Amino acid sequence: MAAAQRTVIENCSIATVDADDTEYASGYLVLAGNRIEALGAGTAPEGLENVVRRIDATGHLATPGLVNTHHHFYQWITRGLATDHNLFDWLVALYPVWARIDEPMAYAAAQGSLAMMARGGVTTAMDHHYVYPRGAGDLSGAIIRAARETGVRFTLARGSMDRGEKDGGLPPDFAVETLEDALAATEATVREHHDASPDAMTQVAVAPCSPFSVSTELMREAAESARRLGVRLHTHGSETVEEEKFCHELFGMGPTDYFESTGWLGEDVWMAHCVHMNDSDIAAFARTKTGVAHCPSSNARLAAGIARVPDMLAAGVPVGLGVDGTASNESGELHTELRNALLINRLGAHKEAALTARQALRLGTHGGARVLGRAAETGSLEAGKLADVVLWRMDTLAHSSIADPVTALVFGAAAPVTASFVNGRQIVEDGRLLTVDEDAIARTTRDQARRLARIAAQR
């Protein structure tokens, strides 16, 4: 590390979110290249070579970068629609619109989604993209290009649907793929874009959409394909009571048993939502180390219910946080999910004992990294881990009278991000992105949203 350029951050509170929840009231971090070289209490060691920048972070809290575990970027250009619907009615209203997306729309929507998350402290993002209309262009390539330009670490969950309206599904038939095409296109995406190295900036997961939009054959063969290719698996699971009823009627079993029967439980799998889970479901997830992407705002927006996160954590289920698509969480931000996860779970059976501020922070950092299979490299501030670090300003009117900075971050208003580093590169300064033009993205996403609305209205 001697030849690496170093950035020294000093005089900040630090919440490492390591295995011991180590914290420093006033400490330092040394970033060398794309790694955290050292951190601790007090000031940085004297005599460091190649220091290119020193940051006096007085009044700030340093945390690991936030990790988003579930999203649908394309929905950025359909925000604010079907605002009083449950999940199935919402899908029926929006699938005909989503089925008209094309490459320029997907790229613009990905830019908007990524920019909003990155400026709010997300350093690792993911996108579950499953709408591939015929003739729409290279949607996966457009999304990955947007992530590279924004500068975040990224997992594309290459989704698919092969159960259209004629087969009893919700999406229009022209917006679904055949079983063979879905498997072939997904494998091609993995082979072209997936980077298996420890410091990878782009990874790919195999991600059929959901039990009610995907055939059993696609579920089974996708799992086999993912394991042959050495990548992770993702889908929606147990989101609503309607989904549970659907699974019982169609498959003769509940969602968790169905997933297990198709090879969809395991350490390499994570599910979005998991709201309606009984004790045996949670035990099955714990036994197999299947992960969960908890999306509290989306679950509330669609009246899906309250996921049993405290019970999952107590059982040992890996749990991270997700924004979910911005057609069901219009803010598009993950740092607000720290607060919403804590508050919404306190409305459940465990009440005030449901989650603490530090458990909420862990969900949004180390928990998310574990769910994405990247906890060895990111998700906590430790020497040798990737330099994915966020500095939150805690000395403004919004937070300065709260003594504990972690409590201030989680319970308080959304904290300003003074600096965000991904892979050792700063991508945010004083709440503004350094890598892309936010104002230009705002104009482009508005134009593409209007273009999509015109096209959908003509069909």
Secondary structure, 3 states (H helix, E strand, C coil): CCCCCEEEEEEEEEECCCCCCCEEEEEEEEEECCEEEEEEECCCCCCCCCEEEEEECCCEEEEECEEECCCCHHHHHHCCCCCCCCHHHHHHHHHHHHCCCCHHHHHHHHHHHHHHHHCCCEEEEEEEECCCCCCCCCHHHHHHHHHHHHCCEEEEEEEECCCCHHHCCCCCHHHCCCHHHHHHHHHHHHHHHCCCCCCCCEEEEEEECCCCCCCHHHHHHHHHHHHHHCCCEEEEECCCHHHHHHHHHHHCCCHHHHHHHCCCCCCCEEEEECCCCCHHHHHHHHHHCCEEEECHHHHHHCCCCCCCHHHHHHHCCCEEECCCCCCCCCCCCCHHHHHHHHHHHCCCCCHHHCCCHHHHHHHHHHHHHHHCCCCCCCCCCCCCCECCEEEEECCCCCCCCCCCHHHHHHHCCCCCEEEEEECCEEEEECCEECCCCHHHHHHHHHHHHHHHHHHHHHC
